[in-house]
Amino acid sequence: MATQQPDDSSTKRKVWINYERPKFYPKQFEAVFDSHRFSCIEASTKAGKTSSCIAWLVEQALGGKPGCNYWWVAPVSDQSFIAFRRMMRALPRNMYKATLKPTTITLINGTVIWFKSGDKPDSLYGEDVYAVVIDEASRTKEDSFIAIRSTLTFTRGPARLIGNIRGRKNWFFKLARRAEQEQNAGKEPRELAYHKIVADDAVAAGVLDRKEIDDARDQLPEGAFKELYLCEASDDGGNPFGLGHIEACVRPLSDKPPLWWGWDFAKKHDYTVGIGLDEDGVVCRFLRFHKPWGETLNEVIAATGTVPALGDSTGVGDPIVEDLTRELGASFQGWQFTSQSKQKLMEGLAVAIQSRRIWYPKGPIQDELEQFEFVVTRTGVSYSAPEGFYDDCVCALALANMCRTVIPSAVVITNEMLQRARQMPRTRRH
């Protein structure tokens, strides 16, 4: 891809780099090497978007000055590490130095290419960056895009935003639609370009095999195939609840007392979430925090009281649920998450949402419900948030809904009911 020719000058050592760009098929080249500053590229899976963007970022860095920073950002570190390994394989070994912690490639001209995770948006602020590739953009957090965009403000650096389509409710889909509309309207001057590369383009170029595409069409759900190979957004993007149904169940937080609770406990980087439902199935209590174990116990005990509750007893949640059961008695029960039990939990929540039997306020609960997705595998259906996103609110809401199903309201006795009962006048029996 590139070779070096040193000049042994006595005053200053110059480095000449002979660079030969890899060959790309026309649509691939037009999308990535577009002259506009930003290019939104919606592309079929395995259509060559990663390899062409690796070449683009290397070229940007080869044209930079020593010490300038260039970024490759993916939703999680494992995905950015894929690009890191591929870039090392593409470059001659004497052209760079690589480090694993942090994950960087320093080119012979002194520029540094960083491979980063978009999982923690706050970690992406502060640096001046001269060019960026955002990989799997439809699965990258919007807050991460905002942070990355701010790093390009001083340098006016370019960016390539690449990814499959994943539903309609994400920042990448919306930005791509804006770019497409401006492009179709012939608006000039503009900094934003739009490109689409479908599976047929890659087949015509000899990158993908036609039989493989036909097999995928037969094996995958129609919506998944259209998104992954044809770049056509489905209404729900693999969402098990239905985006229209999710929107229809939005209602302000209730001020009634909770009759059921669902608790999802923090693992490592996520949150402890508690959701209480009132007699109508409306969310009336919503707690979301990340605290030490002891403080978490105190918060849960104070909020739940004697009201029936289901708590996630998987992994680190198991000892927490044991302590809560000792403190609160049989009203607090554990729910062990397995692929089968989670499927039952989520399908129950889907029925409640689609039949309008559960309601929640705008904010994190609605956001997580919209991001949630299912994947059909050989062994069944897998439910989870996309990589880099949270599903704590969804799990807590599903547990609260299951608690309501398991324990009918007729047998629920709340603190308020007990207090009213104590205050009622008693009649003496003769």
Phi, psi and omega in degrees: 000322180206148175226162181243149175228102181285147175249115184278060176285143181285336182266317182213135181271116178260147178240120176260133182244121173267115185243131176242116182291135175300158180276133178234149177285158192309311182294324178296314181294315182298323183289314188275321183262030174300145183284346180287155184296317179244136177231118175269120186238105173269121189222150174299151174299140177061031180265002177098014182291325181291312182298320180289325178287330173300313179298318180299315182292322176299317180296320176300316182289324178296334179270004183265177180262156180307136178090348179288145185254141178227140188239142163243118184240130176235165183304321178224163186297325180300324180286321178293331180293332175299313179294323178302311181295319181292324178292321178297321179293330184280332184267143171301142187299330182276008182261354186203166168235137183242147173231150180267324180229100357288164181277104184219157168233118177259118182282169186295339178273002176093358175281154186238126175257121182257143178244112193237160174259140175268014184293326180241093185305323183299334181284354184262000179272158167106322185278150169270126185236141188257345172192148184220142164246125173257107182272149182049052187299326181290346178252003179269141182297143178297322178299329177290318177299318179299316179296316181297317180300324180293331181289342182266358187296311182289318184277343188053039181287156179275167179214146172242122183250113188234150177167167171284166171280139176220081181072187184252345187259064172214157187298326182293317178298317181293319179293321179296322179294321178296316180297319180295318180295317179296322180293315181293329180278354181069028182291128177219151353283155178214154180255351190250122178249159178228137177218149176228130178237112182261172184301323180298326177297317180290325177295315180299330180273357180082012180277322179242156181265134182300319181297322178298320179293318179295321177297317179298322179298321181285329189267334186263154170303148185304315181298319180295317179298315182298322180288313187285328187244334183249355180059041176246119184286133170276164181296325188250345178059043180076017181277128185285344185263331184094118185297323178294321178293320179301314181296323184290341183262011178282129181208147180302156178302131181283152176257009177282162179287151178284141174252341178215148178234149169232133182233126172246124189264144183299140175264274182243301183248354184269197188244155162275129181232131174240132180231126177253137178250141177271188185297338180265000183084017179266137177296123182241346175222135180216113179240136181215117184201168174227104185226165175300162186307309183300316179293324177298315178302313181299317180298316183293316180298315181296321183282320189278315183060226181267005181288135179304141183212148169245133179235144178295115181256022179276136174060238183294342179287341184297308179294330177295314180296322177300315179296319181292323178296321177296321183282319189255349179086197187291349180292338178254118184238153179265153176231113181278123180276122167231174179299323181286316182290327177291322177299315178299318181297313184287325177291326174295320178293321179299317178297318181296320180290314185287340176258008177059049178247007177214145187220148185208157181277165171299157179123211186302325181296309180297318181301314181292323177300319181289329180279338186297147183212163175238151178230130178276122180241179179298329186263359180143211182248129179254129181247130178189170171281155174300157179304134180091357180243167182256153173229021183299317181293320179297315181295318179296319179295319179295322178293319177297319178295319178293322177300319178295325180287320183286322184243100181302150183297336183295337183255006181275128177241113182267167176302321181296320179296317179298319180296318179295321180296321180294330184274350180288140179294140180260141176258138181278133179271134180259000000 
